[in-house]
């Protein structure tokens, strides 16, 4: 309808047409979406969003043609995940990431993939890879923002099969978006403790982790931010949740520290900049510092650890320890 002689936003036929195309993409009706987009482009080829919608529909028409001959379950799900990686690269080149057609395609692809990973798990198509099936299924649910189902899937994998840094980080992401922040932060803290380089930060949108990633990039330019996230998480008191350590865990951390200290001595100051030895060593010491401060108080060990941390990175710890006195 016209209002004072001007077309109001909701009556824009091109906007309505674009939204229809996006919905068709989300439903996996890529040919119908392309027909709609072609019609709109014939009338106004420069309308915002049409080019991205066209590229998206065209890309997935070609890919979904190849699905028909695949067995349902793991084979189809893996194919979809692989093609999504390819589409993500293509979308980045075309500056389409985060656009409406990109999100519509993501919802459809990950919904279909989740269906097929569920089929694969139920039918035990690959019992050796059950953990990977559940991990990928959890990723699909997180992409779909179905965090409750992500938690159910990933907690089952953790309790029945095994755990991993990736799985814990995904649980941290899911719990964060269900407002269970303490549990989320504990899972993130443990994930970064186990193996930071295993984590895919593109799968994480939780604000505490993204903030720490930015801090790491700013204060440690050139370094892998994943390695420094747990350090700044401690210093910024973001990873404030603490877990009680048993004697085996304490001994394991001590062994890790011994191995990292040996690697530190062998590497030399020049080579250390190109390794992850320093941030990992700092992180291990911080866990032991918590242990001796809050769980099994030992003044001498606290003093020794603080002294070592100051030697490892005086700029980071001088002011921090001064404020704690």
GICOR-V501451 format. One record per backbone hydrogen bond with DSSP energy under -0.5 kcal/mol. NH is the residue of the N-H (numbers start at 1). CO is the residue of the C=O. If there is no record, write none. Layout:
BEGIN
{{NH,CO} {NH,CO}}
END
This chain:
BEGIN
{{3,6} {6,3} {8,1} {8,6} {11,8} {12,9} {13,11} {16,12} {17,13} {18,14} {19,15} {20,16} {21,17} {22,18} {23,19} {24,20} {25,21} {26,22} {27,23} {28,25} {29,24} {30,28} {33,29} {34,30} {35,31} {36,32} {37,33} {38,34} {39,35} {40,36} {41,37} {42,38} {43,39} {44,40} {47,44} {50,47} {53,49} {54,50} {55,51} {56,52} {57,53} {58,54} {59,55} {60,56} {61,57} {62,58} {63,59} {64,60} {65,61} {66,63} {67,64} {68,64} {70,67} {76,71} {77,73} {78,74} {79,75} {80,76} {81,77} {82,78} {83,79} {84,80} {85,81} {86,82} {87,83} {88,84} {89,85} {90,86} {91,87} {92,88} {93,89} {94,90} {95,92} {96,91} {97,91} {99,96} {103,99} {104,100} {105,101} {106,102} {107,103} {108,104} {109,105} {110,106} {111,107} {112,108} {113,109} {114,110} {115,111} {116,112} {117,113} {118,114} {119,115} {120,116} {121,117} {122,118} {123,119} {124,121} {125,120} {127,124} {129,126} {130,127} {133,129} {134,130} {135,131} {136,132} {137,133} {138,134} {139,135} {140,136} {141,137} {142,138} {143,139} {144,140} {145,142} {146,141} {147,145} {150,146} {151,147} {152,148} {153,149} {154,150} {155,151} {156,152} {157,153} {158,154} {159,155} {160,156} {161,157} {162,157} {168,164} {169,165} {170,166} {171,167} {172,168} {173,169} {174,170} {175,171} {176,172} {177,173} {178,174} {178,175} {179,176} {180,175} {181,179} {184,180} {185,181} {186,182} {187,183} {188,184} {189,185} {190,186} {191,187} {192,188} {193,189} {194,190} {195,191} {196,192} {198,195} {199,196} {201,199} {203,200} {204,201} {205,203} {209,206} {210,206} {211,207} {212,208} {213,209} {214,210} {215,211} {216,212} {217,213} {218,214} {219,215} {220,216} {223,220} {225,223} {227,224} {228,224} {228,225} {229,225} {230,226} {232,228} {233,229} {234,230} {235,231} {236,232} {237,234} {238,233} {239,233} {240,238} {250,246} {251,247} {252,248} {253,249} {254,250} {255,251} {256,252} {257,253} {258,254} {259,255} {260,256} {261,257} {262,258} {263,259} {264,260} {265,261} {266,262} {267,263} {268,264} {271,267} {272,268} {273,269} {273,270} {274,271} {275,272} {280,276} {281,277} {282,278} {283,279} {284,280} {285,281} {286,282} {287,283} {288,284} {289,285} {290,286} {291,287} {292,288} {293,289} {294,290} {295,290} {295,291} {296,291} {298,292} {302,298} {303,299} {304,300} {305,301} {306,302} {307,303} {308,304} {309,305} {310,306} {311,307} {312,308} {313,309} {316,313} {317,313} {318,314} {321,317} {322,318} {323,319} {324,320} {325,321} {325,322}}
END
